[in-house]
Amino acid sequence: MNNQRSLSRTLGLGYVIIFVFANIIGSGVYKKIAPMADGLQSSAWILIAWAAAGMITLFGALSNAELAGMLADTGGEYVYLKKIYNRFFSFLYGWSLFTVIQTATIASLAYVFTQSLNSIVPLPELFSEWQNATIGGVFFPFQDFGIKLTAIMLIMALTLLNMSGLKSGARVNKVLFFLVCAGLTVIVISGLTNASRSPSEIVDISSMKEGSVTVSSFMTAMLAAFWAYQGWVSAGFIGGEIKDARRNIPKGIIIGVFAITIIYLLVNYSYLAVMSVPDLVRVHEAGNQVAAIEMMRSFSGSGGILFISLLILVSTLGCLNASILTGSRPYYAMSRERLFFSGIGKLNSRNVPGNSLLWQGIWASVLVLSGNFDQLTDMLIFAVYIFYGAMAAGVFILRRRMPDTYRPYKAWGYPVVTALFVLFCAGLFINTILTRPREALIGLSLIMAGIPVYFLFRGRYRQTSNKDSSF
């Protein structure tokens, strides 16, 4: 696996923050408030749910930052979990990323982008006579084939862009970052200047319906908000390409997550300043409406609708590009250790893992055709928190195992903040098993499918190296 080329550390703190933003802000901030309103029936509790989800995400980021300060390298959490536990556990994480978590996210983002584009510029219907053709009664590859084909073309176009060099993909995200920030600023200013509700009315808890907020409804609403915060760990995947990574990655993750929490609160406050809870419930019940679009429609008409539609396209495109760029790095790191297909661990002439990017794009395209990527991510999203919780628990483990190791950053609030995040991850996992046992079982089965694959690669590794005997 000797490769003369190596990844170059060319990106600074600014790009870490950009990738935190890009990997998090997709479509959730524009539409998640509607189902939250339906569940909570209170504008004050909606804002509390957004704040709570942001706080828990920040707790995870604070724990992750300590590990990044010690261990930052290409692969991010894959590297951290290997150091804390062993190759086996970190492989299962990388396997889950490649087979479903990261690739299904890419497929879903591309599909959402293309659906949104189709609402503005209708795409041609292709193979409509084969719409009902099925594979095993589960997969319908020709259903909405025009949209799927466009999504696949988008995935491969961005894959080729990122194969042309790190800076190519990073610069695209830089431009999109400023456009998204400008767009969200317009939403906040527009909402506040066209407010139909007073601040006291928005934050008045006493006006809510009796019994409308329960522990269950609040957890459900918070998880909806939490979905919109997903992606913050991905900045660590490119640790081998960040200047002074052990300082810049912790700073970038904390700054990014904190800033996004504030932005989300401002944006959702703006929605609530214009729209009442019953208005938002009607948006949710309509099924095909987006809260941000309906807010702008109320005072800007068709111009506001077009603006939000384009902003969702820009946000989704930025999230998709960032997911493609960062997601390819853990597989590259696995291959370099002979725990994945050998070709994936090679750099191309532009000093990026071209093969890793290409195979990621191919598999994501297959998931687009399957049409089942949303179901796959629903089944595995709870399992992601096994790894998140294990990562945070690793802060405790390394504090005991490596007490004298230099830490550029120590987790703020340790041990309380770190313990709370671990408990949240465990609670989410247990709650899913109890309330959605079928999805939990299938999700765990998909992860466990990586076990024989691990031993296959492990056997090959042992034939060529005796450097690491860990299980």
N, C-alpha and C positions, 0 to 999 in steps of 0.2 A: 504494500500500500504506500510505498514511498512515492511521493509526488513533490517535484521540485518547487512547484508553486505553493504559496500559502496565502491565506486571507490577509487583506491589508486593513490596518486600523486607520480609516480615513474619515469617520463620522464623529462629530463632537456632541456635546450636551444638547445643543439645539435640536439635532436630529433625533436623539433619544426621546425628547419631549414630543416631537412631531409624530414619531411612530407609536408612542403611547396613545396620543389623540387619535391617530388614524386607525389603529387596531380596535379602539373602543367605539368611536362615533360612527354608527352605521345608520340604521333606520329607526332604532328603538326610541330615541329622544323625540321623534315626531309623532309617535302613535301609541306608546305604552300607557299614556295617561288615561286613555279611554277605558280599557278594561279595569284599571285601578279605580277609576271613578265608579264603575259599576259595582265593584266589590266593597268599597269603603263608604260611598255616599257622603263624603265629607272632604272639602277642599283642603282643610287643615291637615287631616290625616294623610291625604295624598302627598303633601309636601313632607310630612314626617316620614313616610315610607321611603321617599326618594332620599332624604337625608340619612336615614338608617342604612339603606343599601349602600350609599356612598361611604358612610363611616365604616361599615364592615369591609368594603373593598379596600379602603385606606388601611385598615388593620392588616389585611393580607399584604398590601403593598409595603407596609413598614417592616413586616417580617421578611418578605422577599428581598427587601433592600439590604438587610444584613447579610444574607446569603450571597447576593450579587457582589457585595463589597469584598467578600472573601474569595469567591469562586468564579466570578464572571468570565465566561468563555463562550465559544460558539456552541449553541445548543441550549443555553439557558437552563431551564428546569431539569432537562435531561442530565446535564452535568451535575447540578446540585444534588439530585436524587441519587445519582451514582456514588457521590462522595459520602452522603449521609447514610445510605443503606447499602446497595450493591448493584451490580450490572443488571441482574435479573429484574429488579423492580424498576430501574430506570428504563430498561428495554420495553417493558410493558407500557410505560408512559409514551415512549417514542412510537411504539407500534400503534397505540391508540390514536396518537396524533395523525399518523400517516393513513391508517385505514379508514378512520371516520372523523375524528374531532376536527382536525385542521382542514382536511380535504372536503368534508361535508359543509364546513363553514364557507369555504371558497365557492363550492357549488351553489349553496343557498344564496350567498351575496350576489353571484353572477345572475342567478335566476330572478332575484328581487329587482336588480338593476334593469334587466331586460323586460320584466313585466311593467316596470314604471315607464320605461322607454316606449313600450307598446301602447301605453295609455296616451302618449303624446304623439308618437308617430307610429301608426298601426303597421305591424310587421306582417309579411305574407304568411298565409297558412300553407304548410307543406305536408304532403302525404296525408291529407285529411281522411282519405278513404281507409287508411290504416290506423286511425285513432284508437280503435279498440283492440288492436293486435297486442297480445300479452305474452310474457315469458313467465310460465309457472303461475299465472293468475295473480301475480304480485307486481311485476314490472310492466309498465306501459311506455316503451321507449319512443313511440311515435305520437303520443298525446302532447298537444301543444308543441309540435316539433319545430315550428318556425321560431318560437321563443327559445326552445332548448338549443337549437343550432346556433342562434345568435349568442346565447350565454357561453357556449363552448368556444366560439370564435373569440369572444372577449377574454376568456380565461387564457387561451393560447396566445393571444396578442400581448397581454400583460406578462405572460410567462416569457415570451421572446424578448420583450422590453427589458425585463430583469436579467435575462441571460446576457444582455449586451453590456452589463456592468452595474456595479452597486450604485454608482452615482446617478445612473439613468433612472432607475426606479425611485431612488431617494428624492431626486429633484421633482419628479411628478408628484410625490406625496407632499413635498414642500409647497408647491403651487396650490394643490387641492386643500391643504391645511389652512392656508390664508383665506381661500374662498369659503370654506365651511365656517371658519370663525366669523368672517364678515356676514355670512348669511344668518348665523345664529344671533349675531348682534342686531341685525335688522328685525328678527322675530321679537327679541326682547324689547327694543325701542318701540316697535309697532304695537305690541301688546300693551305696554305701559301708557302710551300716548292715546290709545283708543279704548282704555279700560272702561268697562261698564259696571264694575264692582269695586268697592272700596277695600283698602288693605284690611281693615277691621272685619269686614264681611268674609274675606278670604280665609283669615286665620282664626275665625271664631269657632271653637270646638263645641261650644254650648248649643249651637244651632243645628247640630247633626241629629239624625233620626236615632231614637233610643234603640240600642242593640245592633246598630248597623256595623259597628266595628267590633270584631271578635279577634281572638288570637289567630284563629284560622284565616279569617279574611285579611288580617294585616300581614300575615306571613305570605299569603298568596300575592297580595299587592306588592310586597317588598321584593318577592322573587321576580315579579314582572319588571320592576325597576332594576333589580340586580342583573337581569339579562342584558339590559342596556349598558352595563358597566363591563361586560365581558371583553377580554382581549388584552388586559393590562400586562399580563406576564410575557406577551410576545416580544416586547422590546428586548428582553434578556436573551432571546434566541440569537441575536446578532452580536453577542458579546465579544466575539473575536474580531469584529470590524469597527469597534468603538474605541476612540482614543481615551486613554486613562479610564478603561471600562469600570474598574472597581470603585471609582468615585462617581463617574458620570451616569452609570446605569442606576444606582440607588437614588441619586438626585433627580434624574429624569423621571423615574417611575413615581416618586413621591410628589414632585411638582405637577406632573401630568394628571395623576388621579385626583389630587386635591383641587386643581383648577377645573377639571371636568365636573366634579361634584358641585362646585359653585355654579358653573354654567348650567348644569341640569336643573338646579333649583331655580335659577333666574328664568330659564326658558319655560319651565312648568308653571311658575308663578305667573308668567305672562299669559299662558293659556287660560289660567284660572281667573285672571283679571278681565278677560273678554268673555269667556264662556262659563256658564253655571254648571254645577254637577249634573243636573238633568240634561243639559245640552250634550255633555260628554257621554252620558249614558246612552243617549240616542245615537251618537256616533258609533259607539260600541255595538249597539243592537243592529245597526245598519249592516255591519259586517265588512263592507268594502270601502269604508271611509277612513280618512286619516285626520287626527285631531288638528295637526298643524295646518292642513289645507282648509279645514272648516273654519278655523279661527281667522285665517287671512281672507277667506271668502266673505266673512261677515262684514268686512269694511273695505276690502280691496277688489272684490269681484274676481273676474277672470284673470286679471293681472296678478293678483295675489296667489291664485291657484297655480298659475304657470311658474311663478317664482318658487313656491315651495316644492313643486314637482321637480324643477331643475335642481334645487338644493338637495333633495333626497337623492337624485342621480349622482351629484357630485360627492356627497357623503358616502354613498354606497361604493362608488368607484374608488375613492380613497381608501376605504376599509378593505376592499377587495385587493387592491394593489399591495397594501401593507401586509395583508395576510399571505399573499403569494410570496413576497420577498422574504419575510421573516420565517414563515412556516417551513421553508426548504432547508433551513440550517440544522435543526435537530437530526434529520435523516442523514445529512452529510456527516455530522459528528458520529452517529451510530456506525456508518459505513467505515469511517476512518479507524474505528476500533474493531472492525471485522464482525460487526453485529448486524449488518444489513448488506444488501447487494453491493458488490465491490465497485461497480461503475458509478454509483451514486456518490462515492467519496472522492471523486476527482473534480478538480477545478478546470474550467475552460480557459481559453486564451485571455479572457477578460477578468480573470481572477475571481470568478464566482462559481458556485456549485451548479453548473449548467445541467448536468444529468439529474441532479436532485430536483431542480426546478421543473425539468421536463416531465419526469415521472409523476411528480406531484400534480402537474397540470393534466396529464393523461388520466390519472385515477379520478381526479375531481370531475373531469368531463364524463367519465363513465357514470359517476354518481348523479350528474345532471340528467343523463339519459334515463337512469333508473326512476327518477321522479320521486325517490323515497328519502332524499337527504334530510328533509325536515324531521321525518320519523326517526331516522338514525341519530340525529343530534339530540332529539328529545330523549331517546333511550340512553344516550351516553352522557348527557350534560351533568346528571347527578354524579356519575362516576368520576368526572373531572375533579370533583371536590375530594375524592379519595386522595388524589395526587396533591391538590392544593393543601389539604389538611396535613398530609405527610410532609410536605415542604415546610409548612409553618412549624410542625413538631420538630423538624430538623434543627431549628434554631436552638431548642432546648438540648437536643442531642449533642450538637457541636459545641455548645457552651461548656458541656461536661467533658467531652472527648478532646477538645482543642481549646482549653481555657486561655492559653498564652498566645494563640495566633492573633496577629494584628488584624483588627477590624476597622476599616476606614469609616464604617457607619455601624452603630449599634441600634437595634430596634427600639424606637421610642415606646415607652410604656411597658417594656418587658418586666416581668413575665405576664402581667395581666392582659395586655392587649393581644399578645401572641396566643395566650391560652383561650381567650374569647373567640378568636378566629378559628382555632382548631375545633372548639366546641360547636361553633356554627356549622362548619363543614361536616362534622360527625352527625349533627342533628339533621341537616339537609339530607344526608345519605340515608339515615334511618327512616326519616319521614317518607322518603320516596319508596323504600322497600315496603313500608306499611300501607301506603296509600296507592301506589302504582306498582305492585309486585311483578306484573308481566313485563313492563318496561325495564324495571330494575334487573330482572333475570336475564333478559335478552342483552341488555347493556353489559352486564358482568360476563356473559358468555362470549361476547365479542372481544372483550379484553382478554379473557382466559384463552381464546383462540391463539393468542400470541405465545403461549407457553411452549408448544411444540416447535414453533418457528424459532424461538430463542435457543432451544437446545440444538436445533439444526445449525444455526450460525455459531453457537458456542463450540460445537464439535469441530467445525472448521477452524475456529480461532485457536483451539488447543493444538491443532496440528501444526500451526505456524508460530505459536508463541507460548511461552510459559511464564510470562511476566506477571500475570494477574491470576491468582487462583481463587478469587472470591466467587461465591455462588451468584 
